[in-house]
């Protein structure tokens, strides 16, 4: 029994940079790869963006993500508090959403050349990259053994969501992302299909 116990190590017996399980290394790598991919896509697509507003948004996202990347790498390597804490992203878009559908002027088709890449497609690529990073960060933070790395990733998820939502609002404003609504009676049927839980929760 004594020999079996010698194979186990707890946090107090390791230097901070080794306060990671094997899956932490994989999940951290996944999270950093997803974030890097989102940033690299911005670099690739910014030269093709036509709308100055989308260009500014993409550059702002990339600058924020660059600092976030450095913060995560710092913690990933040291296992300790990063030199620069996670920041809070503040979007420029208003929360106004336009509901309703208009038929497209022409159906969407896959691009046949780089010249077919327009702001509608590019904003979709930017959103996809941010959503992918948010998913990777959430998955990693859910099982991360290192508490500092877990907190850095978890604290960053709302920022990635905020950036993706900002892209959604931009797309919606430009009718790239239209939002249909159900008829009022159907909407109410959904809303009224739930009732509050009865009784008090245990303390």
C-alpha positions as CSV (number, residue, x, y, z in Angstrom):
1,X,0.0,0.0,0.0
2,X,2.9,2.4,0.8
3,X,4.4,1.9,-2.6
4,X,1.1,2.7,-4.3
5,X,0.8,6.0,-2.4
6,X,4.2,7.1,-3.6
7,X,2.8,7.5,-7.1
8,X,0.5,10.3,-6.0
9,X,1.6,13.9,-5.7
10,X,-0.5,16.9,-4.4
11,X,-0.1,20.6,-5.2
12,X,2.1,21.4,-2.2
13,X,4.8,19.0,-3.4
14,X,5.2,20.7,-6.8
15,X,6.7,24.0,-8.0
16,X,3.9,26.4,-9.4
17,X,4.8,25.8,-13.1
18,X,4.0,22.1,-12.6
19,X,0.6,22.6,-11.0
20,X,-1.1,21.1,-14.1
21,X,-2.6,17.8,-15.0
22,X,-1.9,16.3,-18.4
23,X,-5.4,17.2,-19.7
24,X,-4.7,20.8,-18.6
25,X,-1.8,21.0,-21.0
26,X,-4.0,19.7,-23.8
27,X,-6.9,22.0,-22.9
28,X,-4.7,25.0,-22.5
29,X,-3.1,24.2,-25.9
30,X,-6.6,24.0,-27.4
31,X,-7.6,27.3,-25.9
32,X,-4.5,29.1,-27.0
33,X,-4.8,27.6,-30.5
34,X,-8.4,28.7,-30.8
35,X,-7.5,32.2,-29.7
36,X,-4.5,32.3,-32.1
37,X,-6.7,31.1,-34.9
38,X,-9.3,33.8,-34.3
39,X,-6.5,36.5,-34.3
40,X,-4.8,35.0,-37.4
41,X,-8.1,35.1,-39.3
42,X,-8.4,38.8,-38.5
43,X,-4.9,39.4,-40.0
44,X,-5.9,37.5,-43.1
45,X,-9.2,39.1,-43.7
46,X,-8.6,42.8,-42.7
47,X,-7.0,43.5,-46.1
48,X,-10.3,42.5,-47.7
49,X,-12.7,44.4,-45.4
50,X,-14.5,47.3,-47.2
51,X,-16.4,48.9,-44.3
52,X,-14.2,51.1,-42.0
53,X,-16.5,50.2,-39.0
54,X,-15.8,46.5,-39.4
55,X,-12.1,47.2,-40.0
56,X,-11.9,49.2,-36.7
57,X,-13.9,46.4,-34.9
58,X,-11.6,43.7,-36.2
59,X,-8.4,45.7,-35.2
60,X,-9.9,46.4,-31.7
61,X,-10.7,42.7,-31.2
62,X,-7.2,41.7,-32.3
63,X,-5.5,44.2,-30.0
64,X,-7.6,43.0,-27.0
65,X,-7.0,39.3,-27.9
66,X,-3.2,40.0,-28.2
67,X,-3.1,41.2,-24.6
68,X,-5.3,38.2,-23.5
69,X,-3.0,35.8,-25.4
70,X,0.0,37.2,-23.5
71,X,-1.8,36.9,-20.1
72,X,-2.7,33.3,-20.8
73,X,0.8,32.4,-22.0
74,X,2.2,34.0,-18.9
75,X,0.0,31.8,-16.6
76,X,0.3,28.7,-18.8
77,X,4.1,28.8,-18.4
78,X,4.4,30.0,-14.8
79,X,1.3,28.4,-13.2
80,X,0.9,31.7,-11.2
81,X,-0.8,35.0,-11.4
82,X,0.0,36.8,-14.7
83,X,1.8,40.1,-14.8
84,X,-1.2,41.6,-16.5
85,X,-4.7,40.6,-15.3
86,X,-7.6,39.8,-17.6
87,X,-9.3,42.9,-18.8
88,X,-13.0,43.6,-19.6
89,X,-13.9,44.2,-23.2
90,X,-16.3,47.1,-23.9
91,X,-18.1,46.9,-27.2
92,X,-19.0,50.0,-29.3
93,X,-22.3,48.7,-30.7
94,X,-25.7,49.5,-29.2
95,X,-27.8,46.5,-28.0
96,X,-30.6,47.4,-30.5
97,X,-31.6,44.4,-32.6
98,X,-33.7,44.6,-35.8
99,X,-36.3,41.9,-36.1
100,X,-37.9,40.6,-39.2
101,X,-36.8,39.1,-42.5
102,X,-36.4,40.6,-46.0
103,X,-35.7,38.4,-49.0
104,X,-32.1,38.5,-50.1
105,X,-31.3,40.5,-53.3
106,X,-29.5,37.3,-54.5
107,X,-29.0,33.9,-52.9
108,X,-25.8,33.3,-51.0
109,X,-23.2,31.0,-52.7
110,X,-19.7,29.8,-51.7
111,X,-16.9,32.1,-52.8
112,X,-15.2,31.1,-56.0
113,X,-12.3,33.5,-55.5
114,X,-10.8,36.0,-53.0
115,X,-12.7,38.8,-54.7
116,X,-16.0,37.1,-53.6
117,X,-15.1,37.7,-50.0
118,X,-17.3,40.6,-48.8
119,X,-18.0,42.1,-45.4
120,X,-20.9,39.8,-44.8
121,X,-18.7,36.7,-45.2
122,X,-15.8,38.2,-43.4
123,X,-17.9,39.3,-40.4
124,X,-19.2,35.7,-40.3
125,X,-15.7,34.3,-40.2
126,X,-14.8,36.7,-37.4
127,X,-17.8,35.6,-35.4
128,X,-17.0,31.9,-35.9
129,X,-13.5,32.3,-34.7
130,X,-14.7,34.1,-31.5
131,X,-17.4,31.5,-30.8
132,X,-14.9,28.7,-31.3
133,X,-12.5,30.3,-28.8
134,X,-15.3,30.9,-26.3
135,X,-16.2,27.2,-26.5
136,X,-12.6,26.1,-26.1
137,X,-12.1,28.4,-23.1
138,X,-15.3,27.1,-21.4
139,X,-14.4,23.5,-21.9
140,X,-10.9,24.0,-20.5
141,X,-12.0,26.1,-17.5
142,X,-14.5,23.4,-16.5
143,X,-11.8,20.9,-15.7
144,X,-8.6,22.9,-15.2
145,X,-6.6,21.8,-12.1
146,X,-4.5,24.9,-11.9
147,X,-6.8,27.5,-10.1
148,X,-5.1,30.5,-11.7
149,X,-5.3,29.2,-15.2
150,X,-8.9,28.2,-14.6
151,X,-9.8,31.7,-13.4
152,X,-8.0,33.4,-16.3
153,X,-9.8,31.2,-18.9
154,X,-13.2,31.5,-17.1
155,X,-12.9,35.3,-16.8
156,X,-12.1,35.6,-20.5
157,X,-15.2,33.7,-21.7
158,X,-17.5,36.8,-21.2
159,X,-15.1,38.9,-23.2
160,X,-15.1,36.5,-26.1
161,X,-18.9,36.4,-25.9
162,X,-19.0,40.2,-25.9
163,X,-16.9,40.4,-29.0
164,X,-18.9,37.8,-30.8
165,X,-22.1,39.6,-29.8
166,X,-20.7,42.8,-31.1
167,X,-20.1,41.2,-34.5
168,X,-23.7,39.8,-34.4
169,X,-25.1,43.3,-33.8
170,X,-23.0,44.7,-36.6
171,X,-24.2,41.9,-38.9
172,X,-27.8,42.4,-37.8
173,X,-27.6,46.2,-38.4
174,X,-26.4,45.5,-41.9
175,X,-29.0,42.8,-42.6
176,X,-26.3,40.1,-42.9
177,X,-27.8,38.3,-39.9
178,X,-31.6,38.6,-40.0
179,X,-33.7,37.7,-37.0
180,X,-37.1,36.1,-37.7
181,X,-39.8,36.1,-34.9
182,X,-42.5,33.6,-34.2
183,X,-46.1,34.7,-34.3
184,X,-47.1,36.2,-30.9
185,X,-49.3,33.2,-30.0
186,X,-46.5,30.7,-30.7
187,X,-44.0,32.8,-28.7
188,X,-46.4,33.0,-25.8
189,X,-46.9,29.2,-26.0
190,X,-43.2,28.7,-25.4
191,X,-43.0,31.4,-22.7
192,X,-45.9,29.9,-20.8
193,X,-44.7,26.3,-21.0
194,X,-42.7,26.7,-17.8
195,X,-43.7,27.5,-14.2
196,X,-41.6,28.4,-11.2
197,X,-40.2,25.5,-9.1
198,X,-42.4,24.9,-6.0
199,X,-41.1,24.9,-2.4
200,X,-37.9,26.2,-1.0
201,X,-34.4,25.2,-1.9
202,X,-32.4,23.3,0.8
203,X,-29.8,25.5,2.6
